[in-house]
Amino acid sequence: LSELPFVLAPKDSTERSVAEMAFEDAGIDPYVPMDVEGIHYQMALVESSDYCSFIGSNNRAHVPDSIRLIPCKTHPKMNAVAVYRKDKPLTKALLELIALAEEYWSSFSEEELF
């Protein structure tokens, strides 16, 4: 895969960070001559050229018949944090949302998450 040209999401995007982690975990240093915004643009470049791409499986808006999707055997992971301004009080609704998220994610064992 390291010889294939990849078109990926922009460097400051979550999709790009997850893709780079997956490549790193696989020991691959991908050749990325172009990064583009938007799944449709990535699909168009893959369909019309020799590019490959790495997309989230939930981003399959329309997959042309000429494109093949290959599921990853492992699931890339991402750590997330809630972000808010320190000088602003959190609303009751946001506190409840954070509590629900903590409850949900703490219900999984570490093996299930990774």
Steps between C-alpha positions, in 0.01 A plus 500: 500500500788740555558530123137589421401868483241586765262794506404570861299751702676824605779473758301680770199266476397211722477272197863573412620442857322164515635401156855592602466294820379201298793530258745538788356195680541301178859621452413678175636839396241598237574715197245785527548746212165669564255562781147614427188607685194281460421136438349567157822662378703206633270252322521698175881500511512126573255430217682716244864425583743263669433638849391296799333646805422420863149595614274433794258216432209727590589737211365291215270760349527352150760247396536471121504146358861552390621542861566210735481542877723281716405493870787538746562197719555719805317809602707818527441669831481858612503646848251781545453774758223750570612855426355811661604847617627514857342838565149385404282286726381170355127469448301228671434340160872487417586357843237228444641426154853466639371270777316284243813475284713405801246235603480358148875478438580369848268204437756353255805305603838616371516194270167597340622853434842407364 
